[in-house]
Amino acid sequence: MLEYKLKKDKLNVEVYSNNENLGEAAAVSVAEILNQAVSDRGNANLILATGASQFEFLKSLQKQNIEWGKVTVFHLDEYKDLPDTHPASFRKYLKERILTQVKPGKVYLLNGDVEDLETEISNYEELLRNHPIDVACIGIGENGHLAFNDPPVADFNDPKLVKIVELDNDCRMQQYNEGWFESFDDVPKYALSLTIPAIMQCKKISCVVPDERKAKAVFDTINTEISTKCPATILRTHPDTVLYLDKPAASLLDNNSEWLDEGVI
């Protein structure tokens, strides 16, 4: 159930009663975007995120009536030197949670477990240039990151589309706390990630952010200055982004007069 809508700068925000409703709403919207692209030109290009925040969205996305055979799928990031047999591998995650079930026409997954990472990065960048993304399905980290662009490495004017990044301790702690690794020390220090410009050049962005543990990052995304101190603030400049929240994630926004200048719908 939709509770209310808000807007800050160019960013549209929709708040739902729970994670299930949030995931369904985002999935319905993404399906419409993909199907419109297929109708317009015969194919669609999609970026998918991973992590615990995406569980309900991906579950709902599987149920949508989408011509998956005409969809090409990319993803946001992958750990460096982590095999796809590891429980935390994002390639493994996507295969198990959606790709095997819906069988897209083409799938291009970043592989951080190859010897020649520069070639892997170069090839992926070329694929992205040749496949303008219709919709990027992303989330926001507890530290405000987009993909693995943590505050210390985020660059709004990055010349690259994909790069190797060093993960900050807050990001690594989130991965550990979500249960993907047995210890904090097991969380990789480096990953391959799409950059901020790679995300921002997507035609539409669907940003799914449930859970109270994301409430501070959501508040900062909306209220703080647009800067790499909270990389997600850049979403306020994108021409077509919807931030989907559940009530716990939006809990710090309620009655916040600082940004309700465009009203509650």
N, C-alpha and C positions, 0 to 999 in steps of 0.2 A: 504494500500500500504506500502510495506517495504521500508524504507528510507535508512537504513544502518545497518551493523552489527559491533560489536566491541567485544573485549575479554580482560579480565583482569585476570591474573592467570588462574584458571580453569573455571571462570565464563563467559558464553556466553551471550552476550547482543544483543537484536534485537530492533530496534527503528522503530516505525510505524507512519504514518502520523496522525492518530487519534485513539481515544479509541475504536471505532467500529472495525477498522482493526486489532488493537492489540488483542482485545477479540476474534475475529474470528481465528487469527493465533494461539493463545494459545489453543483454543478449538479444532482445527483440530489436533494439535500435541498431546494433551491429549487423544483425541479419538483414534489416532493411537496407542498410548502406551497401552491403555486399551484393544483394540481389539487384539493387539499382545499378551498380557498376556492371554486373553481368548483363543486365538488360541493355545498358547503354553501349557497351563495347565488346561484350562476349566473354569477359574475364574480370577477376577482381584480385586485389593484392592486400594481404592482411598481415599485421604483426601481432603476435600473442605474447603476453607476459606469463610469468610463473609465480610461485610462492603461495603461501597459505591464503592470502587475500583473494586469490582468483578461483578458489575451489567452487563456490556456488555459481559464479559467472560461467565457468567452463561447463559445469553440469547443465546449466540452462541452455548454453549455446548449442550443445549437442542435440537438443530437442527442437531446434528451430528448422524451418523448411528452407534450407540453403542448397544451392547447386554447388556442392563442395567440389565436384569434379572440375569446375571452372575457377577454383580459388587457388592462389599461390600463397603459401604461408611462410613467413619469416618469424624470428623471435628476437628478444631484446638483448640477451646476454648469456654468458656461460662461464663457469669457472675455468681457470687455467690449470692444466695438468690433471683434470678430474675425468676419469673414464665414464662412459655412459652407463656403466653397470652400477655406479655409486648411487645410493638413494637420493643424494642431493643434486645429481645431474639434471640440468634443465632440459636436456634432450630426452632423457628418460621420463621426466615429469610430463612433458607434452605428448610423447608417444602413448603413455599410459592413460592420460586423463582426457585426451581428445583426438589426437591424430589417428590412432588405430581405429577408433570408432567411426569417424566421419570420412576418412580417406580423401584428403584434398588432392587436387590434380597434381600439384607440385609442392614440395616442402624443402626449404633450405634452412638447415640448422647450423648455427655457429659451433665449431668444434675447437675447444681449447686444449684438447689432448693430442695435438699433432706437433711434429718436430718443427715444421716451418710455419710459425704463426704469422709471419709477415705476409706470406702468400695466402694464407687462410683469410687474413684481414682484407687484403687487396681484392681477392675474388669475391668476398661478401659485399664489399663496397660497390663493386661493379654490378653485382646482382641487384642491389638496392637502387642504383642509378637507372637500371634498365626496367625496374618494376616500381613505378610511382605508387606509393601506398595509399589505398583508399581509406583505411582506418587502422589506427594503432591502438591496440588494447593494452593499457599500461596500468601501473599502480603507483603509489608513493611510499617510499620507505619511511621508517620511523625517524630517520635523520633528514627527511625531505628529499631524498635522492629520487631521480628518474633513471630507470634501468640501474646500472651500477655507477652512475655519475654522482658519487658522494661529494659533499661540499668541498673537500680539498682538491678534487680533480675535475669538478664540473667546469665547463667552459661554454658559455653561451655563443661564442664565435669560433668554436673549434673548427679547424679546416678539414678534419677527418670525419668520416661517417661511422667508423668503427675504430676502437683503439684498445690497447691493454691498459687497465687501470689498477691502481692499488686501492684495496678496500680499507676504509677507516674502521676503527674499533667498534663504533656504534653499529655499523652495517654488519660486521662479523658477529657481533653479539646478537643482533636480531636473527641471523641465520641459525645460530646455536639455540636460541630460545624457542624458535619454531620447531626444533627437534630434528633438523636435517643432519646434524653432526653429533657425535658422542661427546665431544669436548670442544671448548672454545679454540684450543690450539689446533684442532683438526680442520677448522674453517680455513679455506685457502685465503691467502693474502692478496692474490691477483686474479683478475678475470678479464675476459673480452666483453666489451660492451658497445652497443650503439651509443653514439654521442648525443648531446642535446640537440644540435642542428639536425641530425638524422631523424629524431623524433618530431621536431617542430616542423619539418618540411612535409609531414604526412597531411593529407587533405583533411582528415577528421581524426580526433583523438577521443577515445572512450577511456576514462580513468576511473577504475573501480577501487574504492578504498573503504572497506568495512573495519570494524573493531575499535574499541576504545583506546587500544595502545597506539593507534594512529591519530588520535584526537589532537595532540600537540602539533604534529606535522601538518595536519589539515588546517589548524588555526594559523600556523605560520605561513602556509601557502597563501591563505586569503589575506592576512593582515600585515605581514612584514613587507619591507621594501623588496622590489624585484632584484634579487642578487643571488649569487652562487652560495651564499650562506644557507639558503634554503632553495636548492635547485628547482623545486616544483613551482616556485613563484613565477617562473617563466611561462607557465601555462596560461597565465592571465593575459598574455599578449597573443595567444594563438586565436585565429579567427573562428574556429569551430571545434571547441572542446567542451565536453560535458564531464563534470566531476560527480560521480555517483557515490553517495555516502549512506551508511545506515545511521540510526540515531546515536549509537555510542561514538562513532567516528566524528559525528557533528556536535557532540555534547558541549564543546567549548565555544561553539558558534552561536548558540541560542541566546537571544536577547543582546547580541553584540552590536550596539548601535554604530560602531566604527565602520562597518561595511554594509549595513542594510540601506545604503543610500538609494538603491534602485528598487527597494521594496521586497516584500514577501508576496509571492504569487499563490 
